[in-house]
Amino acid sequence: MKPPHQRRSREMIDRLLAATTQVLDERGYAGLSTNRVAERAGVSVGSLYRYFADKNDLIEELRTRSSADVLTDLTDALTAAVAMPARDGVRHVLAVLVAALKRHRAVTTAMISEAPLGAHGNILPEVERQLAQVTRIFVAVHAPHLEPAEAGARIHLAMGVTLNACLRITLEPPPGITEDRLIDLTADLLVLGLLPDPLARA
């Protein structure tokens, strides 16, 4: 994407990205095209190509913006979680992450479901890095006696559980159970996996 330098250019980019989100939500990645985005945005396809090379360029910019938005919410949640009991803090972070992913459901769905956009682990790499950094602090505070290799293994596995569980809750929830209950179950699994000492989980 060409970087915008003027307000009009920034407004055009925002307009094109909003149109991309709408087309993705209605038709998925397979139904996304630059022609459809331009039509939805009410501009010529030539205007779109001034800023985006193709539909993957549109998707990548949406992913970048989605990651930034999710990270903002996640940073606030992690800051608040520090003052909470271990299990409450973990649950709070999960709930915020699920809510943020739901706001960006269209682009997240496209990135998971459609080739060549990558595997689950590459959807929001910045989010996973932020989670991993804070989880290391969390484990150091609540389980300081864990050997470094053991702590590292637990954190590594927890990252896979966290993002994949939140994505499943957001995009493919099982029938007959509420979102709150799914978040509770995920929090219980994570705390059990990260903190071997029952007293540290309180």
Backbone hydrogen bonds in HBPLUS format (Angstrom, degrees):
<---DONOR---> <-ACCEPTOR-->    atom                        ^
c    i                          cat <-CA-CA->   ^        H-A-AA   ^      H-
h    n   atom  resd res      DA  || num        DHA   H-A  angle D-A-AA Bond
n    s   type  num  typ     dist DA aas  dist angle  dist       angle   num
A0002-LYS N   A0051-TYR O   3.19 MM  49  5.13 147.5  2.30 126.0 135.7     1
A0009-SER N   A0006-GLN O   3.05 MM   3  5.20 116.5  2.47  99.1 114.3     2
A0010-ARG N   A0006-GLN O   2.95 MM   4  6.33 160.1  1.99 156.7 162.6     3
A0011-GLU N   A0007-ARG O   2.86 MM   4  6.10 156.8  1.92 152.5 159.0     4
A0012-MET N   A0008-ARG O   2.95 MM   4  6.18 149.8  2.05 142.8 151.0     5
A0013-ILE N   A0009-SER O   2.94 MM   4  6.23 159.8  1.99 151.7 156.7     6
A0014-ASP N   A0010-ARG O   2.96 MM   4  6.19 162.6  1.99 149.1 153.8     7
A0015-ARG N   A0011-GLU O   2.95 MM   4  6.10 152.0  2.03 141.8 149.9     8
A0016-LEU N   A0012-MET O   2.89 MM   4  6.16 157.4  1.94 151.8 157.5     9
A0017-LEU N   A0013-ILE O   2.92 MM   4  6.12 157.5  1.97 152.2 158.4    10
A0018-ALA N   A0014-ASP O   2.93 MM   4  6.09 153.8  2.00 145.3 152.3    11
A0019-ALA N   A0015-ARG O   3.04 MM   4  6.24 155.3  2.10 143.4 150.2    12
A0020-THR N   A0016-LEU O   2.86 MM   4  6.11 149.3  1.96 141.5 150.6    13
A0021-THR N   A0017-LEU O   2.97 MM   4  6.21 158.0  2.02 147.3 152.0    14
A0022-GLN N   A0018-ALA O   3.10 MM   4  6.38 156.1  2.16 144.7 150.8    15
A0023-VAL N   A0019-ALA O   2.96 MM   4  6.24 162.4  2.00 153.7 157.8    16
A0024-LEU N   A0020-THR O   2.85 MM   4  6.03 163.2  1.88 153.2 158.6    17
A0025-ASP N   A0021-THR O   2.93 MM   4  6.05 158.5  1.97 147.2 153.0    18
A0026-GLU N   A0022-GLN O   3.09 MM   4  6.29 146.2  2.20 142.4 151.0    19
A0027-ARG N   A0023-VAL O   2.75 MM   4  5.73 164.4  1.77 158.6 163.0    20
A0028-GLY N   A0024-LEU O   2.76 MM   4  4.41 145.1  1.88 121.7 129.0    21
A0031-GLY N   A0028-GLY O   3.18 MM   3  5.44 130.8  2.44 101.2 113.4    22
A0032-LEU N   A0029-TYR O   3.02 MM   3  5.06 159.6  2.07 105.6 112.0    23
A0037-VAL N   A0033-SER O   2.99 MM   4  6.27 159.3  2.03 151.7 157.8    24
A0038-ALA N   A0034-THR O   2.91 MM   4  6.02 166.5  1.93 147.8 151.8    25
A0039-GLU N   A0035-ASN O   2.92 MM   4  6.10 159.3  1.97 146.1 152.2    26
A0040-ARG N   A0036-ARG O   2.89 MM   4  6.05 162.3  1.92 147.2 152.1    27
A0041-ALA N   A0037-VAL O   2.85 MM   4  6.04 152.8  1.93 150.7 158.7    28
A0042-GLY N   A0038-ALA O   2.91 MM   4  6.01 117.4  2.32 136.9 152.6    29
A0043-VAL N   A0038-ALA O   2.97 MM   5  5.19 168.2  1.98 150.2 150.9    30
A0042-GLY N   A0039-GLU O   3.10 MM   3  5.02 143.0  2.24  95.3 106.5    31
A0047-SER N   A0044-SER O   3.05 MM   3  5.27 127.3  2.34  99.8 112.6    32
A0048-LEU N   A0044-SER O   3.29 MM   4  6.75 152.3  2.37 144.2 151.3    33
A0049-TYR N   A0045-VAL O   3.02 MM   4  6.35 156.0  2.08 148.4 154.2    34
A0050-ARG N   A0047-SER O   3.17 MM   3  5.31 150.1  2.26 100.7 109.7    35
A0051-TYR N   A0048-LEU O   2.95 MM   3  5.73 159.7  1.99 121.4 127.2    36
A0052-PHE N   A0048-LEU O   2.96 MM   4  6.06 157.7  2.01 151.7 158.6    37
A0057-ASP N   A0054-ASP O   3.18 MM   3  5.31 127.4  2.47  98.3 111.3    38
A0058-LEU N   A0054-ASP O   3.27 MM   4  6.70 148.7  2.38 143.6 151.9    39
A0059-ILE N   A0055-LYS O   2.95 MM   4  6.28 159.0  2.00 147.7 153.1    40
A0060-GLU N   A0056-ASN O   2.87 MM   4  6.06 157.1  1.92 145.7 151.7    41
A0061-GLU N   A0057-ASP O   3.14 MM   4  6.34 155.9  2.20 142.9 148.5    42
A0062-LEU N   A0058-LEU O   3.00 MM   4  6.30 156.3  2.06 148.9 155.9    43
A0063-ARG N   A0059-ILE O   2.81 MM   4  6.09 154.3  1.87 150.6 158.2    44
A0064-THR N   A0060-GLU O   2.93 MM   4  6.17 157.4  1.98 146.4 152.1    45
A0065-ARG N   A0061-GLU O   2.99 MM   4  6.22 163.0  2.02 149.4 153.5    46
A0066-SER N   A0062-LEU O   2.78 MM   4  5.92 158.4  1.82 150.0 157.0    47
A0067-SER N   A0063-ARG O   2.88 MM   4  6.02 164.0  1.90 151.1 155.0    48
A0068-ALA N   A0064-THR O   3.08 MM   4  6.32 159.5  2.12 145.2 150.5    49
A0069-ASP N   A0065-ARG O   2.97 MM   4  6.20 159.3  2.02 150.5 155.7    50
A0070-VAL N   A0066-SER O   2.86 MM   4  6.07 168.2  1.87 158.7 161.9    51
A0071-LEU N   A0067-SER O   2.84 MM   4  5.95 159.6  1.88 149.8 156.0    52
A0072-THR N   A0068-ALA O   3.07 MM   4  6.27 148.3  2.17 141.6 149.2    53
A0073-ASP N   A0069-ASP O   3.28 MM   4  6.64 164.0  2.31 151.9 154.0    54
A0074-LEU N   A0070-VAL O   2.82 MM   4  6.00 159.1  1.86 152.0 159.2    55
A0075-THR N   A0071-LEU O   2.82 MM   4  5.88 158.2  1.86 149.0 153.4    56
A0076-ASP N   A0072-THR O   3.28 MM   4  6.53 162.3  2.32 145.8 149.6    57
A0077-ALA N   A0073-ASP O   2.95 MM   4  6.20 156.9  2.00 148.6 155.6    58
A0078-LEU N   A0074-LEU O   2.83 MM   4  6.01 159.9  1.87 153.3 158.4    59
A0079-THR N   A0075-THR O   3.02 MM   4  6.18 153.8  2.09 145.3 152.3    60
A0080-ALA N   A0076-ASP O   3.05 MM   4  6.31 158.2  2.10 146.9 152.4    61
A0081-ALA N   A0077-ALA O   2.86 MM   4  6.03 148.9  1.96 145.7 155.2    62
A0083-ALA N   A0080-ALA O   3.36 MM   3  6.07 145.2  2.49 115.6 121.3    63
A0084-MET N   A0081-ALA O   3.00 MM   3  5.14 160.6  2.04 109.7 115.9    64
A0089-GLY N   A0085-PRO O   2.86 MM   4  5.99 161.4  1.90 166.4 172.6    65
A0090-VAL N   A0086-ALA O   3.05 MM   4  6.31 161.7  2.08 152.6 157.1    66
A0091-ARG N   A0087-ARG O   3.01 MM   4  6.21 162.5  2.04 148.8 153.7    67
A0092-HIS N   A0088-ASP O   2.93 MM   4  6.11 155.7  1.99 146.7 153.5    68
A0093-VAL N   A0089-GLY O   3.10 MM   4  6.35 163.4  2.13 151.7 154.9    69
A0094-LEU N   A0090-VAL O   3.06 MM   4  6.31 162.8  2.09 151.0 155.7    70
A0095-ALA N   A0091-ARG O   2.93 MM   4  6.15 163.3  1.96 154.4 158.4    71
A0096-VAL N   A0092-HIS O   3.07 MM   4  6.28 160.7  2.10 151.6 156.3    72
A0097-LEU N   A0093-VAL O   2.94 MM   4  6.13 158.7  1.98 150.8 157.1    73
A0098-VAL N   A0094-LEU O   2.92 MM   4  6.15 162.1  1.95 155.1 159.3    74
A0099-ALA N   A0095-ALA O   3.07 MM   4  6.24 164.1  2.09 146.0 150.4    75
A0100-ALA N   A0096-VAL O   2.96 MM   4  6.17 155.8  2.01 147.7 154.4    76
A0101-LEU N   A0097-LEU O   2.95 MM   4  6.15 160.3  1.99 150.8 156.0    77
A0102-LYS N   A0098-VAL O   2.96 MM   4  6.17 150.4  2.05 149.2 157.4    78
A0103-ARG N   A0099-ALA O   3.23 MM   4  6.54 143.5  2.37 140.1 148.6    79
A0104-HIS N   A0101-LEU O   3.07 MM   3  5.19 133.6  2.29  97.9 110.5    80
A0105-ARG N   A0102-LYS O   3.29 MM   3  4.82 148.6  2.40 110.3 104.9    81
A0108-THR N   A0104-HIS O   3.06 MM   4  6.16 164.0  2.09 159.7 164.5    82
A0109-THR N   A0105-ARG O   2.84 MM   4  5.87 163.5  1.87 152.8 156.8    83
A0110-ALA N   A0106-ALA O   3.14 MM   4  6.34 161.0  2.18 144.9 150.1    84
A0111-MET N   A0107-VAL O   3.00 MM   4  6.17 156.4  2.06 147.6 153.5    85
A0112-ILE N   A0108-THR O   3.06 MM   4  6.25 143.3  2.20 145.9 155.3    86
A0113-SER N   A0109-THR O   2.93 MM   4  5.94 170.3  1.94 157.5 160.3    87
A0114-GLU N   A0110-ALA O   3.15 MM   4  5.64 154.7  2.22 142.3 145.9    88
A0117-LEU N   A0114-GLU O   3.12 MM   3  6.09 160.6  2.16 130.0 136.0    89
A0122-ASN N   A0119-ALA O   3.02 MM   3  5.59 157.3  2.07 117.4 124.4    90
A0123-ILE N   A0120-HIS O   3.22 MM   3  5.59 170.9  2.23 118.9 119.5    91
A0127-VAL N   A0124-LEU O   3.04 MM   3  5.38 123.0  2.38 106.8 120.7    92
A0128-GLU N   A0124-LEU O   3.16 MM   4  6.55 159.5  2.21 155.4 161.3    93
A0129-ARG N   A0125-PRO O   3.00 MM   4  6.24 157.1  2.05 147.9 153.9    94
A0130-GLN N   A0126-GLU O   3.05 MM   4  6.28 159.0  2.10 145.7 151.0    95
A0131-LEU N   A0127-VAL O   2.93 MM   4  6.16 164.5  1.95 154.5 158.9    96
A0132-ALA N   A0128-GLU O   2.87 MM   4  6.03 159.7  1.91 149.4 155.2    97
A0133-GLN N   A0129-ARG O   3.05 MM   4  6.27 159.0  2.10 148.8 153.4    98
A0134-VAL N   A0130-GLN O   3.21 MM   4  6.46 167.2  2.23 152.9 155.3    99
A0135-THR N   A0131-LEU O   2.83 MM   4  5.95 154.1  1.90 150.6 159.0   100
A0136-ARG N   A0132-ALA O   3.02 MM   4  6.18 149.5  2.11 146.1 152.6   101
A0137-ILE N   A0133-GLN O   3.41 MM   4  6.78 152.6  2.49 139.3 145.6   102
A0138-PHE N   A0134-VAL O   2.86 MM   4  6.14 160.0  1.90 150.9 157.2   103
A0139-VAL N   A0135-THR O   2.89 MM   4  6.08 164.1  1.92 153.0 155.4   104
A0140-ALA N   A0136-ARG O   2.99 MM   4  6.13 157.2  2.05 142.3 149.2   105
A0141-VAL N   A0137-ILE O   2.94 MM   4  6.16 149.7  2.03 151.5 158.9   106
A0142-HIS N   A0138-PHE O   2.95 MM   4  6.10 168.9  1.97 153.3 156.6   107
A0143-ALA N   A0139-VAL O   2.69 MM   4  5.16 147.8  1.79 142.5 148.7   108
A0146-LEU N   A0143-ALA O   3.26 MM   3  5.95 171.9  2.27 122.3 124.2   109
A0150-GLU N   A0147-GLU O   3.03 MM   3  5.21 113.8  2.48 103.6 119.6   110
A0151-ALA N   A0147-GLU O   2.83 MM   4  6.08 166.4  1.85 166.3 170.9   111
A0152-GLY N   A0148-PRO O   2.86 MM   4  5.99 161.5  1.90 149.0 154.5   112
A0153-ALA N   A0149-ALA O   3.00 MM   4  6.18 153.5  2.07 143.4 150.0   113
A0154-ARG N   A0150-GLU O   3.04 MM   4  6.29 162.1  2.08 151.2 155.6   114
A0155-ILE N   A0151-ALA O   2.97 MM   4  6.20 160.3  2.01 153.0 158.3   115
A0156-HIS N   A0152-GLY O   2.91 MM   4  6.04 160.3  1.95 147.5 153.3   116
A0157-LEU N   A0153-ALA O   3.06 MM   4  6.27 165.9  2.08 151.8 154.4   117
A0158-ALA N   A0154-ARG O   2.92 MM   4  6.03 151.6  2.00 142.1 151.0   118
A0159-MET N   A0155-ILE O   3.03 MM   4  6.27 147.8  2.13 151.0 157.2   119
A0161-VAL N   A0157-LEU O   3.05 MM   4  6.38 161.2  2.08 152.7 158.3   120
A0162-THR N   A0158-ALA O   2.79 MM   4  5.92 165.0  1.82 153.1 157.3   121
A0163-LEU N   A0159-MET O   3.19 MM   4  6.30 170.8  2.20 155.2 154.0   122
A0164-ASN N   A0160-GLY O   3.14 MM   4  5.94 155.6  2.21 141.4 148.4   123
A0165-ALA N   A0161-VAL O   2.84 MM   4  5.65 153.9  1.91 142.7 150.9   124
A0166-CYS N   A0162-THR O   2.98 MM   4  6.11 164.7  2.00 149.7 154.3   125
A0167-LEU N   A0163-LEU O   2.90 MM   4  6.06 154.3  1.96 147.4 154.8   126
A0168-ARG N   A0164-ASN O   2.91 MM   4  6.08 155.3  1.98 144.4 151.2   127
A0169-ILE N   A0165-ALA O   2.84 MM   4  6.08 160.5  1.88 153.1 158.7   128
A0170-THR N   A0166-CYS O   2.94 MM   4  6.04 151.4  2.03 140.2 148.1   129
A0171-LEU N   A0167-LEU O   2.80 MM   4  5.85 166.4  1.82 153.0 156.6   130
A0172-GLU N   A0168-ARG O   2.76 MM   4  4.80 142.2  1.90 123.6 136.2   131
A0182-LEU N   A0178-THR O   3.10 MM   4  6.42 156.3  2.16 147.4 153.9   132
A0183-ILE N   A0179-GLU O   2.95 MM   4  6.24 157.1  2.00 154.7 160.7   133
A0184-ASP N   A0180-ASP O   2.91 MM   4  6.19 155.4  1.97 147.1 154.2   134
A0185-LEU N   A0181-ARG O   2.93 MM   4  6.20 162.9  1.96 153.1 156.6   135
A0186-THR N   A0182-LEU O   3.00 MM   4  6.22 157.0  2.06 145.4 151.8   136
A0187-ALA N   A0183-ILE O   2.90 MM   4  6.12 159.4  1.94 151.0 156.7   137
A0188-ASP N   A0184-ASP O   2.95 MM   4  6.24 159.0  2.00 152.3 157.8   138
A0189-LEU N   A0185-LEU O   3.02 MM   4  6.29 159.1  2.07 148.1 153.3   139
A0190-LEU N   A0186-THR O   2.95 MM   4  6.19 163.5  1.98 154.3 158.4   140
A0191-VAL N   A0187-ALA O   2.98 MM   4  6.12 171.5  1.98 156.3 158.5   141
A0192-LEU N   A0188-ASP O   3.01 MM   4  6.06 160.6  2.05 145.9 151.9   142
A0193-GLY N   A0189-LEU O   2.95 MM   4  6.12 150.5  2.04 143.3 151.6   143
A0194-LEU N   A0190-LEU O   2.83 MM   4  5.97 151.8  1.91 152.4 160.0   144
A0195-LEU N   A0191-VAL O   2.95 MM   4  5.71 159.9  1.99 147.5 152.1   145
A0200-ALA N   A0197-ASP O   2.95 MM   3  5.43 136.1  2.15 113.0 124.7   146
A0201-ARG N   A0198-PRO O   3.11 MM   3  5.37 148.6  2.21 104.5 113.8   147
A0202-ALA N   A0199-LEU O   3.44 MM   3  5.72 160.0  2.49 104.9 110.3   148
